[in-house]
Amino acid sequence: MIVELTVAREAFGDVLIAYRDSGPGDAAEPPVVLVHGMGGDGHTWDRFAARLVRQGRRVMIPDLRGHGRSAHTESYLFPEFGADVLGLCERLGLDRVDLVGHSLGGYAVSWVAMRRPELVRRLVIEEQPLPLRSGDEQVTFTRRLPSVPELWHATTSVLRHPRAVLAFDRSMTGTALEQFRKPYPEWWEGLGEITAPTLFLRGGPGGMVDPVKLESMRAAVPDFAVRVFGSGHSIHRDRYQEFEAAVLPFLQP
């Protein structure tokens, strides 16, 4: 647990976004913004954030709209999650950041990297389910029942942070599923705008990344690397040591 993080809130229109901030770190290195996936909140990053803080990095962890301490809202479109993260960076006067996003958070951070490429120094995307490019495709996920360690880690995460389950706006589930099933050509067209070196973390069996679409993403982003893990959808939770070993060196200046 990282007790150093201060809780704050910022209003973007009628949406209140809560975030935690470790405070000033090494001024020579950009802050790291960690963005969680759907159904959780920023506490999923506590262990990794603590490691970054010990390295001297400033860390900011927002709760996405409809999650954690952030407000519920009428709309949960993928670009809106990204706009909230970008708005937070701009409100805090950040001119250079490293972005790390898991699943739904991957949509948010990739959107920021497309819209403000000069803002993003390093981009890490973990297990983002890649959208359809046209109406001719099918949604494809790899499938495997969770392993015993994965189930244990998921259960203990809920026990440690029950607020995430209670605070989640379940109305967004249908919206998210609908967006997953619809083509999102604008996202694919924007990939070429990403200039930050990008590391994509893909889980193995049980993950939610279509490997065929991932190859298309690799071809579209100029500086793009993929790491494949043997876990399911939540690599940073279920294979933390492997996650840290891959991501920490990538985030070094």
Secondary structure, DSSP 8 states (H G I E B T S, - for coil): --TT-EEEEEEETTEEEEEEE-----TTS--EEEE--TT--GGGGHHHHHHHHHTT--EEEE--TTSTTS---S---HHHHHHHHHHHHHHTT-SSEEEEEETHHHHHHHHHHHH-GGGEEEEEEES----BSSTT-----------HHHHHHHHHHHHH-HHHHHH--TTHHHHHHHHHHSB-HHHHHHGGG--S-EEEEE-STT----HHHHHHHHHHSSSEEEEE-SS-S-HHHHTHHHHHHHHHHHT--
